[in-house]
């Protein structure tokens, strides 16, 4: 069968790649065409567009790039028509994917949504479009099943979180070899995860590295995104205690003592590696003011949302500054705060539903197409 998959971000590329591998196991004759990234390309199929050309964050940034986004939508529709897939599989990325879903439904193409848009955070009115345009929804967060089924009477499949598989299935790194390869000394490592978009990196990394001199007994390592060039990170390599490693975030987290992490999927990845963290968020003033008025969640990190309490400290907008970051980082390097975080991480992992998310989703998709 023919599958058309659309992922528009780095996290979607990771989960899309694992889903593609599972689909190929379920359907050895699978013909896959996709929007995604390097990981999906390695899994097989045909790459149409890379997510680095699609990622625009914030309200103002989207408006400024509206023409490009509309051109991408039109191109996607034409490409799907030419390919004539048996199913379209959407992976998060709702602003783009829901527009394609509406069009695909009109064309009679089965629509499968893997990793729900976070409509429980904002734009809950999207449920109307989802109920109309999405045939099957596969959710990965435990509270999403109740949200859809009890609150909105829309049946979904809870498949567990694919990050558990991605982390368990990775190649285990030897810490001594890792340190030697990247010229790291024996000091404990604090990982800096500034995100994968240029805007995130420029905004947050400057603040993250501002605390380096307060912790000379540690070394700081910036996790470079595979979609970004070294030149973007170069200005932030402020002294010999700051290092840079590209495209090895999981290896880095596996040897890190603590981390400063941009809000998003990376907060959950860090937790699953059992690395105490401080969550960092800072957007443009206008984007933040708009978001503050329409997002009513108590927390911004997935860790705290899933646990429904503050497990990790969130420094948001004006609170993300050198003084606060120094204070909060100091708390998680040792002592009671650190131990409490680690205990809660164990509970978090149990809530996420165990292994096999990609395999469960692939099996459901293929079985439904065969009916």
Buried (B, 14 or more C-beta within 10 A) or exposed (E): BBBBBBBBBBBBBBBBBBBBBBBBBBBEEBBBBBBBBBBBBEBBBEBBBBBBEBBBBBBBBEEEBEEEBEEBBEEBBEBBEEBEBBBBBBBBBBBBBBBBBBBBBEEEBBBBBBBBBBBBBBBBEBBEBBEEBBBBBBBBBBBBBEBBBEEBEBEBEBBBBBBBBBBEEEEEBEEEEBBEEBEBEEBBBBBBBBBBBBBBBBBBBBBBBBBBEEBEEBBBBBBBBBBBEEEBBEEBBEEEBBBBBBEBBBBBBBBBBBBBBBBBBBBBBBBBBBBBBBBBBBBBEEBBEBBEEEEEEEBBBBBBBBBEEEBBBBBBBEBBBBEBBBBBBBBBBEEEBBEEBBEBBEEBBEEBBEBBBBBBBBBBBBEEBEE
